[in-house]
Amino acid sequence: MWKAQVLAAGGDPDSVPWQHTCHVYDAIDAIDNINVRWTTLDIEYHGPHPPTPPTWMNQKYWVVLWDICQLFHHQMAMKDWDKIFNKVPYQQFNNQQKQVRSNLMSADWAWAQADKISEDANTHGSMFVPFVCGSDKTTVSVTTGHQEYHPFHASPGNLVTPVPDQSTNLPIESIVDSF
C-alpha cells in the first residue's frame, strides 16, 4: 500500500523501505530478536444458520497473530519495562485522603486479584498481569479492493499511565494490530 501511495503521488517507488509484504513480515519478526513466530488460523462459523444466512456465516476467514502470552512474556523480560510497568497493584490517595485510580493496577479489582494469588500456595511467586484488549474495523482500499481488517490491539494492563515516550523503544501493543 505504501508503494502504491508513493506511485500515485508521483514519487520514487524505490524509496519505500519494503518492496514486498514478506520484507515487512521479516522486519517485524526481527524486532528485538523476538522469538515469537506468526501463526495463521483459518476460522469459520459453525453455529446454527437462519433460512437466509448473512454472508459472513458461510465464509472462511484468516486470523494472523502472534501468541499473545509469549509476546507479553517477552515484553516483560525486557529490562526497560521496569520504567513503565507496575509489578504489583497499589493504592494512591489525594490530599483529601480519597483514593485516586490512575490506571488498571490502582483499581480495587487488581488489588483483589493479587489477594487471590497470595491466598493460593500454588500461585506464590506469580504476578498478576491483566490483558487489555480491543478491536476495531479498518478498511484498506488502495490495493485490496476495500478489504476489511479487524485489528486486535493488546497490551499488559500493568503499564504505567501515560504510556512512555518513544525513547524507551518498547513494543507496547501486539504487532497483530498491524494486520
CORVEN-V875069 format. One record per run of one state. SS is the DSSP state (a for helix, b for strand, c for the rest). FROM is the first residue (numbers start at 1). TO is the last residue. Records with the same first field share a line. If there is no record, write none. Layout:
BEGIN
SS=FROM-TO  FROM-TO
END
This chain:
BEGIN
c=1-1  9-12  16-20  30-30  34-37  45-54  59-59  67-67  77-78  84-84  86-91  94-98  101-103  107-107  120-120  124-130  136-137  141-146  150-151  157-158  160-165  169-174  179-179
a=2-8  13-15  21-29  31-33  55-58  68-76  79-83  104-106  108-119  121-123  166-168  175-178
b=38-44  60-66  85-85  92-93  99-100  131-135  138-140  147-149  152-156  159-159
END
